């Protein structure tokens, strides 16, 4: 167990989440001044002495992605120059995570660029939640804790009304995540096979698994344009019982996605607060659950030298 003083601080991306994490730990946020100059440059100033202390920065890099990411790297640099002992970077929503490989020649691998920048600025540990590509962990040479929101989201589906449900992966790539939910909830796993079509849409080619007469619970890591919502009719045609539920960690939620929630085939979209959802993008079918207890537990375990395994594997149970 560390006997060093520790502090939680935040950028401007999602202060309500950071404040909730600090409350779970019985703390106040460390005061950090972040301002934007008239020419759009960002200025960061730590307002208290942090020499030889352990710091936990909470900053999801949601839109505007580049501004929030720049805040993060400047905060890391400021704490390094202030002689902090450890700079633990908690990025619940990791930026550029979908750009994790070269799909075509001459493309940047942007997720690796982000990882290199965070590490080179002085971060000593990185924590993120339900990242799009598990291989992103290999872009770092420092400890990485890839947490999952499964304990938070799965708890929503514990009721008897979901006893005859099925966990649905919207594509093969999300199968590993959906399989964790299926094991946790003791429900069958269904996988949809799809292909991208012209115009940015998707076409479902096949559905594997026992979906007939079952309520679909679609699992995914993020929802942006809401193309996953357009796959629900294919499930209904395959015999699923409408309406469908969706459990998606990161609510990027572009206006198009919010509009698609009007469909009678959608019961609810359950998300976490990794990304702050502005009021104009709220919807009666949107349910937001907090991951503050999960992040607070991760910080506590890191600080006390305990295993993070249950939080990574999704076997941790919330209080």
Secondary structure, 3 states (H helix, E strand, C coil): CCCCCEEEEECCCCHHHHHHHHHHCCCCCCCEEEEECCCCCEEEEECCCCCCCEEEEECCCCCCHHHHHHHHHHHHHHHHHCCCCEEEEEECCCCCCCCCCCCCCCCCCHHHHHHHHHHHCCCCEEEEECCCCHHHHHHCCCEEEEECCHHHHHHHHCCHHHCCEEEEECCHHHHHHHHHHHHHHCCEEEEEEEEECCCCCEEEEEEECCCCCCEEEEEEEEECCCHHHHHHHHHHHCCCEEEEEEEEEEECCCHHHHHHCCCCCEEEEEEECCCCCCHHHCCCCEEEECCHHHHHHHHHHHHHCCCCHHHHHCCCCCC
